[in-house]
Amino acid sequence: MAAFRGPKVPNGWLWRWRRNPLRRRSDALEAWIVLVAGALTVVGGVLAGLLATQSVEHGLARQRAERHSVLALLADDVPKTTASATGADMVWAKVRWTAADGSPRAGRARVSVGSHAGTPVTVWTDDDGRLVIKPASPSESRLRASLVGILMGVSAAGVPFMGGRLVRGHMERRRMEQWDEEWQRIGPLWGRKTG
């Protein structure tokens, strides 16, 4: 079978770009589609990933700047029987604290089972004194931002990649239909005897 292939052409994957009497217009078009889809896949994926990473890092850094830890006091005793009922070491309980403007505040925070009233608890508040969740640390922020960036980059890269595959699949089907039409015209001529 190797005898029928002929010599190996250097840079064989570039055959669609070289001048060749057998190259069809669809071959050149397909080469451009592959090139554009590949470039958009790489560039789009990288840019989307980097933008998403920066956006998440910026948002989490802003949260760290806007959220403050405050010392609150547990309002009521938390019985140990709560642990056996829920199977958890931490439960929600009422706490009280003083906001930055001096106003008294109350809310619910996670505390250890068996804690007594007046036990100090660290809670996180925003600039208005409302309870918020603890902000992510810088290392947690980097990890979250990286994961979101990778996910967004892969998702963004998938769009032009799949688009290019769909267009190439359509072109391949069309090429097969054209070959079938051509064979319908030429095939019967091969069966004739020359005399």
C-alpha positions as CSV (number, residue, x, y, z in Angstrom):
1,M,0.0,0.0,0.0
2,A,2.9,2.3,0.7
3,A,3.9,2.2,-3.0
4,F,0.7,3.9,-4.0
5,R,1.0,6.8,-1.6
6,G,4.1,8.4,-3.2
7,P,6.8,10.3,-1.4
8,K,6.0,11.9,2.0
9,V,5.4,15.6,1.5
10,P,7.1,17.8,4.1
11,N,4.6,19.9,6.0
12,G,1.8,17.7,4.8
13,W,-0.7,19.4,7.0
14,L,-0.2,22.6,5.0
15,W,-1.5,21.0,1.8
16,R,-4.6,23.2,1.7
17,W,-2.5,26.3,1.6
18,R,-0.2,25.3,-1.3
19,R,-1.0,25.9,-4.9
20,N,-2.2,22.6,-6.4
21,P,-4.4,21.8,-9.4
22,L,-6.3,19.3,-7.3
23,R,-7.1,21.8,-4.5
24,R,-10.7,22.8,-4.5
25,R,-12.1,26.1,-3.4
26,S,-13.7,24.3,-0.5
27,D,-10.3,23.0,0.6
28,A,-9.0,26.6,0.9
29,L,-12.2,27.7,2.7
30,E,-11.9,24.8,5.1
31,A,-8.3,25.7,5.8
32,W,-9.3,29.3,6.7
33,I,-12.1,28.0,8.9
34,V,-9.7,25.8,10.8
35,L,-7.2,28.6,11.2
36,V,-9.8,31.2,12.4
37,A,-11.6,28.7,14.7
38,G,-8.2,27.6,16.2
39,A,-7.1,31.2,16.8
40,L,-10.5,32.1,18.3
41,T,-10.4,29.0,20.5
42,V,-7.0,29.8,21.9
43,V,-7.2,33.6,22.1
44,G,-10.8,33.7,23.2
45,G,-10.3,31.0,25.9
46,V,-7.2,32.7,27.3
47,L,-8.7,36.2,27.3
48,A,-12.0,35.0,28.9
49,G,-10.1,33.0,31.5
50,L,-7.8,35.9,32.4
51,L,-10.8,38.4,32.6
52,A,-12.8,36.1,34.7
53,T,-9.8,35.5,37.1
54,Q,-9.2,39.2,37.4
55,S,-12.9,40.0,38.0
56,V,-13.2,37.3,40.7
57,E,-10.0,38.4,42.4
58,H,-11.1,42.0,42.4
59,G,-14.5,41.2,43.8
60,L,-13.1,39.1,46.6
61,A,-10.5,41.8,47.4
62,R,-13.3,44.3,47.6
63,Q,-15.1,42.0,50.0
64,R,-12.0,41.7,52.3
65,A,-11.8,45.5,52.3
66,E,-15.5,46.1,53.1
67,R,-16.0,43.4,55.7
68,H,-14.7,43.7,59.3
69,S,-14.4,41.2,62.1
70,V,-16.3,42.2,65.3
71,L,-16.3,40.7,68.7
72,A,-19.9,39.7,69.6
73,L,-21.2,38.0,72.8
74,L,-23.4,35.0,72.9
75,A,-26.9,36.0,74.1
76,D,-28.1,32.6,75.6
77,D,-26.6,29.3,76.7
78,V,-26.2,26.7,74.0
79,P,-27.0,23.3,75.6
80,K,-24.9,20.3,74.8
81,T,-28.1,18.3,74.0
82,T,-28.3,20.4,70.8
83,A,-25.2,18.4,69.5
84,S,-26.9,15.0,70.0
85,A,-30.0,16.2,68.2
86,T,-28.2,17.7,65.2
87,G,-25.0,15.7,65.2
88,A,-23.0,18.9,64.7
89,D,-20.3,20.7,66.8
90,M,-21.5,24.1,65.7
91,V,-25.0,25.5,65.8
92,W,-26.7,28.8,65.1
93,A,-27.4,31.0,68.1
94,K,-28.3,34.6,68.9
95,V,-25.4,37.0,69.4
96,R,-25.1,40.7,70.2
97,W,-22.5,43.3,69.2
98,T,-22.0,47.0,68.9
99,A,-21.8,48.4,65.4
100,A,-19.1,50.9,64.4
101,D,-21.6,53.8,64.8
102,G,-22.2,52.7,68.5
103,S,-25.7,51.2,67.9
104,P,-26.5,47.8,69.5
105,R,-27.0,45.0,67.0
106,A,-28.2,41.4,67.3
107,G,-28.2,38.5,64.9
108,R,-27.5,34.8,64.5
109,A,-24.0,33.3,64.2
110,R,-22.5,29.8,64.3
111,V,-21.2,29.0,67.8
112,S,-19.8,25.9,69.5
113,V,-22.2,23.6,71.2
114,G,-22.2,23.9,75.0
115,S,-21.1,27.6,75.0
116,H,-22.5,29.8,77.8
117,A,-24.1,33.2,77.5
118,G,-21.5,36.0,77.3
119,T,-19.0,33.8,75.5
120,P,-17.1,36.0,72.9
121,V,-17.7,35.1,69.3
122,T,-16.1,36.6,66.2
123,V,-18.6,37.7,63.6
124,W,-18.1,39.6,60.3
125,T,-20.1,42.7,59.4
126,D,-20.2,45.1,56.5
127,D,-19.8,48.9,56.6
128,D,-23.5,49.2,57.7
129,G,-23.1,46.8,60.6
130,R,-25.0,43.9,59.1
131,L,-23.8,40.3,59.5
132,V,-22.1,38.9,56.5
133,I,-20.0,35.7,55.8
134,K,-16.3,35.8,56.5
135,P,-14.4,37.0,53.4
136,A,-12.1,34.6,51.6
137,S,-8.4,34.9,52.5
138,P,-6.0,36.0,49.7
139,S,-4.9,32.3,49.1
140,E,-8.5,31.2,49.0
141,S,-9.3,34.1,46.6
142,R,-6.5,33.1,44.3
143,L,-7.7,29.5,44.2
144,R,-11.4,30.5,43.6
145,A,-10.4,33.0,40.9
146,S,-8.1,30.4,39.2
147,L,-10.9,27.8,39.2
148,V,-13.4,30.2,37.8
149,G,-10.9,31.5,35.2
150,I,-10.2,28.0,34.0
151,L,-13.9,27.1,33.8
152,M,-14.7,30.3,31.9
153,G,-11.7,29.9,29.6
154,V,-12.6,26.4,28.7
155,S,-16.2,27.4,28.2
156,A,-15.3,30.3,26.0
157,A,-12.9,28.2,24.0
158,G,-15.5,25.6,23.4
159,V,-17.8,28.0,21.5
160,P,-15.5,28.7,18.5
161,F,-14.1,25.1,18.7
162,M,-17.5,23.5,18.4
163,G,-18.6,26.2,15.8
164,G,-15.6,25.3,13.6
165,R,-16.3,21.6,14.0
166,L,-20.0,22.1,13.0
167,V,-19.0,24.1,9.9
168,R,-16.4,21.6,8.9
169,G,-18.9,18.8,9.4
170,H,-21.4,20.6,7.2
171,M,-18.7,21.1,4.5
172,E,-17.7,17.5,4.7
173,R,-21.3,16.4,4.2
174,R,-21.7,18.8,1.3
175,R,-18.5,17.4,-0.3
176,M,-19.7,13.8,0.0
177,E,-23.0,14.8,-1.6
178,Q,-21.1,16.4,-4.5
179,W,-19.0,13.3,-4.9
180,D,-22.2,11.2,-5.0
181,E,-23.7,13.4,-7.7
182,E,-20.4,13.2,-9.7
183,W,-20.3,9.5,-9.3
184,Q,-23.9,9.2,-10.5
185,R,-22.8,11.0,-13.7
186,I,-19.4,9.3,-14.2
187,G,-19.9,5.9,-12.8
188,P,-22.2,4.5,-15.6
189,L,-19.6,5.6,-18.2
190,W,-17.0,3.2,-16.7
191,G,-19.3,0.3,-17.3
192,R,-19.4,0.8,-21.1
193,K,-17.1,-1.2,-23.3
194,T,-15.0,0.6,-25.7
195,G,-14.9,-1.0,-29.1
